[in-house]
């Protein structure tokens, strides 16, 4: 419903889809991630916004061990030729730039924090979430780049780990439509 309400205002639609994508990754809801990615692409949002939502979809698919339909990968391929940071992130996700190359391309603390978050998340999606994985996420969570959505997501993942819960439970008397 939020998507249809915000559809006439591009900046509001972008914020809505970014929030939906973030929530989808943190809660492990592939349906939300898929919807957010497809809507972001079809609405013609800025490549930067589309890229982040596609990254979250890609990570969500890997975490759920669901085979990808290739949608996120197609978006990476389209964006990988862009100049600057988003091009580097897309190239890394597309597999044409390795983790060290992504870190080397980071020009400031914000980009280094993003590189750390995405490479850590990708490494942990193979089921090998050892202490190095959690330590790396903790480093992101305590980054000075406080405004980053990745910092917030890292904190959420660490809270989930501490509480032992993957998804928040609905109250017993609540059903979803």
Secondary structure as the mmCIF struct_conf table of DSSP 4:
data_model
#
loop_
_struct_conf.conf_type_id
_struct_conf.id
_struct_conf.beg_label_comp_id
_struct_conf.beg_label_asym_id
_struct_conf.beg_label_seq_id
_struct_conf.end_label_comp_id
_struct_conf.end_label_asym_id
_struct_conf.end_label_seq_id
HELX_RH_AL_P HELX_RH_AL_P1 UNK A 2 UNK A 6
TURN_TY1_P TURN_TY1_P1 UNK A 7 UNK A 8
HELX_RH_AL_P HELX_RH_AL_P2 UNK A 10 UNK A 27
TURN_TY1_P TURN_TY1_P2 UNK A 28 UNK A 28
HELX_RH_AL_P HELX_RH_AL_P3 UNK A 30 UNK A 42
TURN_TY1_P TURN_TY1_P3 UNK A 43 UNK A 44
HELX_RH_AL_P HELX_RH_AL_P4 UNK A 47 UNK A 63
TURN_TY1_P TURN_TY1_P4 UNK A 64 UNK A 65
HELX_LH_PP_P HELX_LH_PP_P1 UNK A 66 UNK A 68
BEND BEND1 UNK A 70 UNK A 70
HELX_RH_AL_P HELX_RH_AL_P5 UNK A 71 UNK A 79
TURN_TY1_P TURN_TY1_P5 UNK A 80 UNK A 81
BEND BEND2 UNK A 82 UNK A 84
HELX_RH_AL_P HELX_RH_AL_P6 UNK A 85 UNK A 94
TURN_TY1_P TURN_TY1_P6 UNK A 95 UNK A 95
BEND BEND3 UNK A 96 UNK A 97
HELX_RH_AL_P HELX_RH_AL_P7 UNK A 99 UNK A 105
BEND BEND4 UNK A 108 UNK A 108
HELX_RH_AL_P HELX_RH_AL_P8 UNK A 109 UNK A 124
TURN_TY1_P TURN_TY1_P7 UNK A 125 UNK A 126
BEND BEND5 UNK A 127 UNK A 127
HELX_RH_AL_P HELX_RH_AL_P9 UNK A 131 UNK A 141
TURN_TY1_P TURN_TY1_P8 UNK A 142 UNK A 142
BEND BEND6 UNK A 144 UNK A 144
TURN_TY1_P TURN_TY1_P9 UNK A 146 UNK A 147
HELX_RH_AL_P HELX_RH_AL_P10 UNK A 149 UNK A 163
TURN_TY1_P TURN_TY1_P10 UNK A 164 UNK A 164
BEND BEND7 UNK A 166 UNK A 167
HELX_LH_PP_P HELX_LH_PP_P2 UNK A 168 UNK A 171
TURN_TY1_P TURN_TY1_P11 UNK A 172 UNK A 173
#
